[in-house]
Amino acid sequence: MDITLLLTSTVTLASGIPLTLLLTFVSLLVGFALSVPLAFMRASSRRWLSLPVPAYTYVLRGTPLLVQLFIVYYGLGQIDLIRSSILWALLRDPFWCCLIAFSLNSAAYTTEIFRGGIQTVAPGMVEAAQAIGMSPMQIKRRIIFPIAFRSVLPSYANEVISLVKATSLASTVTLLEITGLSRKLVSETFAPYEIFIAAGLLYLGLTFLLTGLFHMLEARLNGAPRAKSRPGRVALAQVAHEQ
């Protein structure tokens, strides 16, 4: 193995990190915004409200992300109605196609993660909030979701890390993030061994960094005061109501 080539490749491939992180965090932001209302719909006792959500999550979680990306990038452009609409300005750009595919896929997984957290919130917490006159929206925003998010944080961290690695699929539609740059370097140097090891080290470093950040966040949230009795629950609801 050529150590010099490995080191120079690592430096070169590091220029793809900003695009990798941009794809990751914008997709996570959009996916988060979509998943929160979908998770509450999924956890709702009203079947007409909850039933459509599993159809979306089942399809997106049950098919490969690469297939979904190809459908957005190659498939939607074949529809004349889309090619003649303003959507074509976005869909002809591989960056936006990746964002759409990654965001929808992330939203499907995050919806199920948050749904599980919402359903584990103790009924007593909701009753305490209702007892002091909080509205349903206030209960969801100040009581249910913060507790649910804390409980599912490890699972959500896994989804974030998975998405970081999934951004490597963007290289299949010509984007030059870490993997895209790796493929370009391989075609120029014919040294796939060193170059893909360098790419793997960069992904490993990003994963290590994100894991550390989530561990810090989890420790911070777990260090917050927790309710231990019913009076404590009422107090917690009172504090949330006053904020």
Salt bridges, closest charged atoms under 4 A:
GLU112 OE2 - ARG42 NE 3.16
GLU112 OE1 - ARG115 NH2 2.72
GLU127 OE1 - ARG230 NH2 3.45
